Structure formats: structure tokens, C-alpha cells
Amino acid sequence: MKKGSKVSIIRGSSREALEWIQDSGLDSTQKSQLNTFVQRFPSMTYARGSDEFLEFTERTNRVHISDSFRSIFNALILPGDFPDFRVATYTHWTPRTDNTHPIWYTGDWGYANDQERSSLLQAHMFPVAQWVETGFSSLAINISDDTDSKVYEFTSEDILDDIRGNLSPDSSVFPAFSSYPEMISHIIELRLPDGTLVQAR
């Protein structure tokens, strides 16, 4: 999450997070996927984004977040100060599918700078997580199609290479998960700031 974007992040225990999910307008599948994640890590402090947070995010990144994603992020989000996380696998094929074990994602919302924004917008991507240690993998949502619920995986450098090579900017963008809740349900391990690893229950 970029500097200054902690505004109106709402924190709560796992019990409160389960209440947020239950009270949300998400469908039963999405609720079940988010519940699965929270129940696997009951000792964590969770977060959700208020409308003010989402409006701040849209304003600072100059993007529009669809109503479907807003509903999800109102229920549960993984902000930048949440522990790094590792997924068991992607549910769609990407070039990193066979080597997810070393990838630790951080909930790194938004664009790092205007140059990154310019290139990623050409591929219609808005980042929601990144392998910060290397930059070799990002997870993002499509902000050009309000009906697209998928989370995509790519490297920013590949998108830049496609643009420089006059290829379609989304040539190196791959669906990784069918939805953000599905992505969250595939998290199997957390890494705390002191390096402690927390395994899913």
C-alpha cells in the first residue's frame, strides 16, 4: 500500500472479520473463501477498507474500482502492513505456476510511480499485491472491465518489454485466480515482520 493510503483502514480480530464477511453483500462462494482464510489464521489482526479508503485509493491512483471489487474490499482486504503471504498455487496457469514456493507477496496497493502507472494502465492492471523482494511477480485486477472478477499475475518488466516491442501491453498478463476471495483462500503461510512464519491451520 502506497504512502499515505492507510486512511480509514478498519482493523479487527478474526471474530470481527468473520462478522464483516457475514454482513457483506458478497455471494456464498466468496463469503466461504474469505471465511476459510480467516479461520486458517485466527490470531491475526484483519482489515477492511471503508468507502473513504477506497475513494482515497481511486483519487491518488486516478483509477475507478468497480462496485464488485469495492464490495469485496469493504469486507476484507490485505493492506501493505498485513504480513507477507504465500499462496499454495494459482488456479489458472501463469509462467510462475510451477515455482510459487519462493514468492512472498505483500498487499502493495496501487502504482509505485507515474511511469509504472502509465505502463500498467495500458494493460488495464491495478496492483493489489507484489513480490516486493524481487519485483518478479505482481497480482492485479482489471480496471477496464467492471464484469471481470479475476486476479491477474505478471511482471512489470514484461509489460514494459511488450510495449517497447510494439506488442499488446497485456500479452504477458495471465489470469491467476478467478477472484480476489479465491486468491485469499489459497494463502497457506504468513511471514511476520520479525521473520516468524505462521502456517495455515
C-alpha positions as CSV (number, residue, x, y, z in Angstrom):
1,M,0.0,0.0,0.0
2,K,1.5,3.3,-1.1
3,K,2.5,6.1,1.3
4,G,-0.5,7.8,2.9
5,S,-3.0,5.2,1.9
6,K,-3.7,3.9,5.4
7,V,-6.5,6.3,5.7
8,S,-9.7,4.6,7.1
9,I,-8.4,1.1,7.2
10,I,-10.6,-0.6,9.7
11,R,-8.9,-3.2,11.9
12,G,-10.4,-6.1,13.8
13,S,-9.9,-9.6,15.3
14,S,-10.6,-12.8,13.4
15,R,-14.1,-12.9,15.0
16,E,-14.8,-9.3,13.8
17,A,-13.5,-10.2,10.4
18,L,-15.9,-13.1,10.2
19,E,-18.7,-10.7,11.1
20,W,-17.7,-8.3,8.4
21,I,-17.8,-11.1,5.8
22,Q,-21.2,-12.4,7.0
23,D,-22.7,-8.9,7.0
24,S,-21.3,-8.1,3.5
25,G,-23.3,-8.4,0.3
26,L,-21.0,-11.0,-1.2
27,D,-22.3,-14.2,-2.6
28,S,-22.0,-17.5,-0.6
29,T,-18.9,-18.7,-2.5
30,Q,-17.0,-15.5,-1.9
31,K,-18.0,-15.5,1.8
32,S,-16.9,-19.1,2.2
33,Q,-13.5,-18.3,0.6
34,L,-12.8,-15.4,2.8
35,N,-14.0,-17.3,5.9
36,T,-11.6,-20.1,5.0
37,F,-8.7,-17.7,5.1
38,V,-9.7,-16.1,8.4
39,Q,-10.3,-19.4,10.1
40,R,-6.9,-20.7,9.0
41,F,-5.1,-17.7,10.7
42,P,-7.3,-16.9,13.8
43,S,-4.6,-15.0,15.7
44,M,-4.1,-12.3,13.0
45,T,-5.5,-8.7,13.0
46,Y,-7.6,-8.2,9.9
47,A,-8.5,-5.2,7.9
48,R,-11.2,-3.9,5.6
49,G,-11.5,-0.7,3.6
50,S,-14.0,1.9,4.3
51,D,-15.6,3.9,1.4
52,E,-13.3,6.7,2.4
53,F,-10.3,4.5,1.9
54,L,-11.5,3.3,-1.5
55,E,-12.2,6.8,-2.6
56,F,-8.7,7.9,-1.5
57,T,-7.2,4.9,-3.4
58,E,-9.1,5.9,-6.5
59,R,-8.2,9.5,-6.2
60,T,-4.5,9.0,-5.6
61,N,-4.1,6.4,-8.3
62,R,-6.5,8.1,-10.7
63,V,-8.5,4.9,-11.4
64,H,-12.0,3.6,-11.0
65,I,-12.6,0.5,-8.8
66,S,-15.7,-1.4,-9.9
67,D,-18.6,-1.9,-7.4
68,S,-18.0,-5.6,-7.3
69,F,-14.4,-5.1,-6.1
70,R,-15.5,-2.4,-3.7
71,S,-17.9,-4.8,-2.1
72,I,-15.1,-7.3,-1.6
73,F,-12.6,-4.7,-0.2
74,N,-15.3,-3.4,2.1
75,A,-15.5,-6.9,3.6
76,L,-11.7,-7.8,3.7
77,I,-8.5,-6.6,2.2
78,L,-4.8,-7.4,2.6
79,P,-3.2,-4.0,3.1
80,G,0.5,-3.3,2.9
81,D,1.1,-3.7,6.6
82,F,-0.5,-7.1,6.7
83,P,2.0,-9.9,7.0
84,D,3.6,-11.1,3.7
85,F,1.8,-14.1,2.3
86,R,2.5,-17.2,0.2
87,V,-0.1,-19.0,-1.9
88,A,-0.2,-22.8,-2.4
89,T,-0.8,-22.4,-6.2
90,Y,-2.6,-20.3,-8.7
91,T,-5.9,-21.7,-10.0
92,H,-5.0,-20.8,-13.6
93,W,-1.7,-21.3,-15.4
94,T,0.9,-18.5,-15.3
95,P,4.6,-18.6,-16.1
96,R,5.2,-18.8,-12.3
97,T,2.8,-21.6,-11.7
98,D,5.5,-24.3,-11.2
99,N,7.6,-22.1,-8.8
100,T,5.3,-20.3,-6.3
101,H,7.1,-21.6,-3.2
102,P,9.7,-18.8,-3.1
103,I,7.2,-16.0,-3.8
104,W,6.2,-13.8,-0.8
105,Y,3.6,-11.3,-1.7
106,T,2.9,-8.0,0.1
107,G,-0.5,-6.3,-0.2
108,D,1.1,-3.5,-2.2
109,W,-1.9,-1.5,-3.4
110,G,-1.6,1.0,-6.3
111,Y,1.2,2.2,-8.5
112,A,4.7,2.9,-7.3
113,N,5.1,6.0,-9.6
114,D,3.7,7.6,-12.7
115,Q,5.9,5.6,-15.0
116,E,4.6,2.3,-13.6
117,R,1.0,3.7,-13.7
118,S,1.4,4.6,-17.4
119,S,2.6,1.1,-18.4
120,L,0.3,-0.9,-16.3
121,L,-2.7,1.1,-17.3
122,Q,-2.0,0.2,-20.9
123,A,-2.6,-3.4,-19.8
124,H,-5.6,-2.3,-17.7
125,M,-4.0,-3.5,-14.5
126,F,-4.3,-2.1,-10.9
127,P,-1.9,-3.9,-8.5
128,V,-3.2,-5.4,-5.3
129,A,-0.1,-7.4,-4.3
130,Q,3.6,-7.7,-5.3
131,W,6.6,-9.8,-4.7
132,V,8.4,-6.8,-3.3
133,E,11.8,-8.6,-2.7
134,T,12.3,-9.1,-6.5
135,G,9.5,-7.4,-8.4
136,F,9.3,-10.6,-10.5
137,S,5.6,-11.1,-9.8
138,S,2.6,-8.8,-9.3
139,L,-1.1,-9.6,-8.7
140,A,-3.6,-7.1,-10.1
141,I,-7.2,-6.5,-11.0
142,N,-8.6,-5.4,-14.3
143,I,-10.0,-1.8,-14.1
144,S,-11.2,-1.6,-17.6
145,D,-14.0,-4.2,-17.3
146,D,-16.4,-4.0,-14.4
147,T,-17.6,-7.6,-15.2
148,D,-14.1,-9.1,-14.8
149,S,-13.6,-10.6,-11.4
150,K,-10.2,-12.2,-12.0
151,V,-6.9,-11.5,-10.4
152,Y,-4.0,-11.4,-12.9
153,E,-0.3,-12.2,-12.5
154,F,2.6,-10.6,-14.4
155,T,5.9,-8.9,-14.1
156,S,6.0,-5.2,-14.7
157,E,9.2,-5.6,-16.8
158,D,7.5,-8.0,-19.2
159,I,4.7,-5.4,-19.8
160,L,7.3,-2.8,-20.5
161,D,9.1,-5.1,-22.9
162,D,5.8,-5.8,-24.7
163,I,5.2,-2.0,-25.1
164,R,8.7,-1.4,-26.3
165,G,8.4,-4.3,-28.8
166,N,5.1,-2.9,-30.1
167,L,3.2,-5.9,-28.8
168,S,-0.1,-5.7,-27.0
169,P,0.6,-4.5,-23.4
170,D,-1.5,-7.3,-22.0
171,S,0.4,-10.1,-23.9
172,S,2.3,-11.0,-20.7
173,V,-0.7,-10.7,-18.3
174,F,-2.2,-14.0,-17.1
175,P,-5.3,-14.9,-15.1
176,A,-4.1,-16.4,-11.8
177,F,-7.3,-16.6,-9.8
178,S,-11.0,-16.3,-10.6
179,S,-11.5,-13.7,-7.9
180,Y,-9.8,-11.8,-5.0
181,P,-11.6,-14.0,-2.4
182,E,-10.3,-17.1,-4.3
183,M,-6.8,-15.7,-4.1
184,I,-7.1,-15.2,-0.4
185,S,-8.4,-18.7,0.2
186,H,-5.2,-20.1,-1.4
187,I,-2.9,-18.4,1.2
188,I,-1.1,-21.1,3.1
189,E,1.5,-19.2,5.1
190,L,2.2,-15.8,6.5
191,R,5.5,-14.1,7.3
192,L,5.5,-11.7,10.2
193,P,7.8,-8.6,10.3
194,D,10.3,-10.3,12.6
195,G,10.5,-13.2,10.1
196,T,8.3,-15.6,12.1
197,L,6.4,-17.9,9.8
198,V,2.7,-18.7,10.5
199,Q,1.3,-21.8,8.9
200,A,-2.3,-22.2,8.0
201,R,-4.4,-24.3,10.4
